Amino acid sequence: MRLLVTGAAGFIGSTYVRLVGGEHDVVVLDKLTYAGRRENLPEGTQLIEGAIEDPAAVREAMQGADAVVNFAAESHVDRSIDDQEAFARTHVVGTGTLLDAARELGVERYLQVSTDEVYGSIESGSFTETSPLDPSSPYSATKAAGDLLVSAHFHTYGLDASIVRGSNNYGPRQYPEKLIPLMVLNALHGDSLPVYGDGRQVRNWLYVEDFCRGIHTVLAKGRAGEAYNVGGPDECENVEVVKRVIELVGADESLIEYVSDRPGHDRRYSLSSAKLKEELGWEAQVHFAEGLERTVEWYRENEEWWGPIRSGEYREYYEKQYGKSLG
């Protein structure tokens, strides 16, 4: 197949391209925001620089595509709380632009990459695909709106479209505003480790390669008009994640600093992947202990990747967010 993969210069999208690039003809459309980097992509990947909310860029990139996989997103909840406009533009306007072009150009298959956060928080049990959408942040609200647009294009226009919703991803090449790479790099440098609230928020951790395998399984075999949850095999409190990072890095727990909680912070996420396993045969292969060890080792060995980030715009963002400078 010829695949248009949007947002693929970011963390999850670039992992997906590395997974499927040898199997399919891949074209990437990415506007290269702060979290999108050319060097994330395998050498020789065809990259068109542009935004998914730009109809001209979308139509140029989508010409001849058999399928579209949409990873393009503003992905950090904290940034959505400060400024929601970019999130609405990408997740709502951009998704609508992609869907319109897919219909007009006769694309055979469309896959929307979404998040467990559209369901909100759950005290016990796990969300299924029939759980109501109840987003808590501007990030998750705009992602939910994008999902609903996908469903509307299936029901109204008959577009062959599906949705995948992943739990918290982690792994190599994740921008260090996210919990695990932030803690790994801060611990390696002896910086404090900022933990929101009491740190007992529970997340369902999914190694990025497992998520990408789930995405490709749904692209190949998923039913049109359906959503599929892709959940990780393990749940863990945030503060326990931080302590495991400290142990792997060889740092000290005295680096932990509890800070004011994020507004509207969801307490627990949990996804059931039963539908994906029973219907399509997917299941996670990497448990959290193994995946975290792989991830920490990758950051240890790849300073050339993260060094420029910690010396750039990220430092200003970090100081604004946490009220202190990086060492």
N, C-alpha and C positions, 0 to 999 in steps of 0.2 A: 504493500500500500504506500501511497504518498500521504504523509501525515503533516498537517500544520499543527505545531505545538507552540502555543502562546505562553509567554512568561517563562520560557525554558532556560533563561540565563540565571534564574534564581535557584534556590536550594533544591526543592523537590523536582521542579521541571528539568533541571540539568541532570539529576540522577535518572529520571525517566529516559531522557535522550541517550544517556550512556547505556541504559539497559536495552533499548530497542533500536538504536541507530544502525547496528549491523544487520538488522532484519528488515528495516523499512527505509524508504527515502524520506528523510525528515527535513522540513523547513521550519525555522524558528522565527517567530515574531516577538520582539521584546523591546520595550522602550528604555531599558537599561537605567532604571532608577538606582538609588543607593544600594539596594540589595541584589541587583542584577549585574552580573559581571561576565564579560566575554570569556575570560579564562576558566569559567565554570564549565563551559561547553567543550566537548571533544574537538580536537583539531580537525578542520575540514568541514565542520557543521555550517550549513547555509543559514546565515543570520540576516534578517531584515530588521532594521531598527525602526520601531514605530509603536504607536499605542493602539490598543484594541478599541478605543473609543473613536479612532480616526477611520472613517469609512474607506478612504482611498488607500491607506496603508493595509487595511484588512483585506480589501479586494485584491490588491497586488500580491499579498502573501498567500491568499487562499486559492488563487488560480490553479486549477488542476489537482487540487487536494481531494483525496477520497474520504478523509476523515479529519476532524478537528478535535484536539484535546486541549481544553482551556485551563491552564495553570495560572494565568495572569491575575495577580492579586496584590493589594496592599495588605500585608499579612500580620502586622503587629498591633495588638489590641490597644496598647498604651498610646500609640500614635493616633489611633482613631478617636480616642477620648479627647485629645488636644485639638484635632483637626479632622472632621469627618468628610470634608468635601472630596478629597482624593479617593476615599474609599467608595463613596457613592458614584463617582465618575467611572472608576474602573469596574466595580462589581455590578453596577446596574446599567449605566449607559454603555459601558464596554461590552458586557454580556449581550445586551440587546443588539448592538452593532454586529457582533459575531453571528448571532442567530439569524439576523436578517440576511447577512451575506451568505450564510450556509444554505438558506432556502433558495436565494436568488441564483446561486452558482451551482446548485444541484449536488451539494456535498452529501455523500451517502450516510455518514454517521457523525454525530456530535456527542462529545463527552465533557461534562462539566465537573471540574475538581472542586469539591466543597469541603466543609469542616463539620466536626461534631458540635461545634459551638452554636450552630443554628438551633439546636434543641434546648439550649440553656443548661441549667444545673439539675442534677438528679441525686436525691439523698441515698437511695438504695436501688439495686437492680441495674439494668442497662437499657439504654435507648434502642428501639428497633426502628425500622424504616417507616412504621406507621405512627410513631410518636409525633405529637404536635410540635410545630416549630415555635420556639419561645426564646428568641435571642435576647441577650442582655446588654450588649455593647454596640456602638456604631459599626464596628467591624463585623460582628456576627449578624446584625440586622441587615446590612447591605449584602452580605453573602447569602442570607436567606432570600432576599429580594431577587438576587440573580438566579437562585434555584427555582423560584416560582416562575420567573420568565422562561426558563428552560421547559418547565412543565406546561406552561401556557402554549409554547410553540409546538410541543408535541400534540396537545389536545386540539388546538385551533388549526394548525397548518399540517399536522401529520409528520412533522420532522422526526426523523429517527434519532432520538436524543435520550441520553441517560445521565444520571448524577452519581458520583461517588463521594462519600463523606468520610474523611479520615480522622482518626484520633491524633493526639499530640505526636508529631513526627520529630525525630532526632537523628543525627548522623553527621557525616562529613559535609563541609561547605555550607553549614547553616550560619547565617549572619548572627554575630554575637550579641544582638539585643535580646535574643531568646534565652530561656533559662539555662539550658545545659551548656552551650558554648560560652555564654557570659560567665558562668561559674568556673568553667575549666580555665579560661584565659585569665580571669581575675586570680584564681588560686595559683596558677603558674607564676604570676607576677607579684604575689603577696598582697594584692588589693583586697579590700573588704568584700564580702559576699552578701549583697543586699537581698533579703528575703521578705516578701510582702506579708504583712499581718503576722499571724502565728505560724505561717508556713505549712499548715496542715491541709491545704487544698489538695485534692486528689486528682491525678491525671492518669489517663490510660495511654501508656507509652508504646509507640509503634516505630520500629526501625524503618528508615526512609526507603530502603530497597524492598522491604516487604510491602509497603504502601504502593510503590511503583508497580510491583508485580500484580497487586490487586487491581490497580487502575487498568493495566493492560489486559487483564482477564475480563474485566467488564467491557472494555472496548471491543474485544473479540467475541464475547459470548453473552453479554448482558442484553436484557430485553428492553426495547424502546419504551420510554415513558416511565421507567422504574428508577428508583434510587437504591443504592447499595452501600451499606455501612462497611468500613474497613477499620476494624479496631485492633489495637495491640493486645498481646497475650498477658500483659502485666499492668497492674495499677500500683501507684506509689505516691505518697505524700511529697509535696515539693521539698520540704525540709529534709526528708530522707534522701531524696535525689542529691541534694547539695552535700549531705554527709558522705554519700557514696563517692561523689566527685572528689571531695577532700581526701578520702582514703586512697583513691587511685592516683591522685596527683602527689600525695605525700605531704599535704599541707596540714594546718591545724584548725580545729573547729572554732578557735577563738576568732577566726576571720569572719564568721557569720555575724551579720548585723541585721536585726529585725527593723524594718522600715514601715512607714504608714501603708496600709493596704490600698490596693487599686480600687477606684470607685466601681461599684457593681461587679466585684470579683466573683465569678462563679465558684461554688465550693467543690463540686465534684462532676467530672465527666466520665461516662462509661458507655461504650458502644458494644452492642451485640453484633457479631459478624456471622450469625447462624445462617442467614439467607445467602450470603456470598459463599459460604462453605458448602451448604447443602445443594444449592442450585448450580454453582459454577466450579466448585472444588478447590477454592482458595483457602489457605490458612497461613497464619504467620509462622515464619521459620526461625526468627531470631528473638530470643528472650532478652529482657531488659539488662540483666547482668552482663551477658555477652556483648550486646549492642553498645552499652555504655563504655565498656572496656575498649572496644574497637574505636569508638568515637573519641575518647580521651587520647588514645594513642595517635589517631590521625592529627589532632590539633598539636600534639607534641612535635610531630614530625613535619609539619607544614607551616612553619612560621612565614614563609614567603607568601602564603595565601592570606593569613590574617594580620600580618605586620602592617601593611598599608592601611587596613581598616582602622586599627587602633590608633593610628597616627593622624587620621583625617576627621571627617564630619562626625564620625561616631563619638569622638571625645567630647565634642560640644553637646551632642544629644545626651550622652551619659551624665555629664555634669548638670544639665538642666533637669534630667529625670531623677537623679539621686542626690543632688545637692553637694557633690564632691567630685574632685578630679581623679582620674586614673593615675596610678604611679608610673 
